[in-house]
């Protein structure tokens, strides 16, 4: 098993790569680095590829979402092919996570759900939950794929916190 860039060996089943990029983006975007790592894990397990929906890179960003991010984050001369570059992909995906967290008042569960299912869909779920006097919780997410995704991300976030605290700059 080959060491990662920072010299650590990946834990079996819980890979970590580009830890310095994750730490940098977490600091710049005021994010928990374990959340970024967990989203990457849920999206690609750190093996960037193009999805059947056309999402690209480590954080599986769709070209339309990338255009939105570029427009709102000051991205200049953005090209879809840039998403294949880990530094760009992580910067864009982290910006979008920050945007979603801000949109949902810092609540990770709806932000992670929106990363998967889209903002409009999750806004409806949150509004419905609010009308019913509750907050959105994973078991109440109507889409099985998104429910599973949220549970995977939140479980991976906890695992990254425990497994890679030094590499992710937690301690």
LINGI-V727858 format. One record per run of one state. SS is the DSSP state (~ for helix, > for strand, _ for the rest). FROM is the first residue (numbers start at 0). LEN is the number of residues. If there is no record, write none. Layout:
ss->SS from->FROM len->LEN
ss->SS from->FROM len->LEN
//
This chain:
ss->_ from->0 len->10
ss->> from->10 len->1
ss->_ from->11 len->2
ss->> from->13 len->1
ss->_ from->14 len->4
ss->~ from->18 len->11
ss->_ from->29 len->3
ss->~ from->32 len->12
ss->_ from->44 len->11
ss->> from->55 len->1
ss->_ from->56 len->4
ss->> from->60 len->1
ss->_ from->61 len->1
ss->~ from->62 len->11
ss->_ from->73 len->6
ss->~ from->79 len->5
ss->_ from->84 len->1
ss->~ from->85 len->18
ss->_ from->103 len->4
ss->~ from->107 len->10
ss->_ from->117 len->1
ss->~ from->118 len->13
ss->_ from->131 len->6
ss->~ from->137 len->3
ss->_ from->140 len->3
ss->~ from->143 len->20
ss->_ from->163 len->8
//
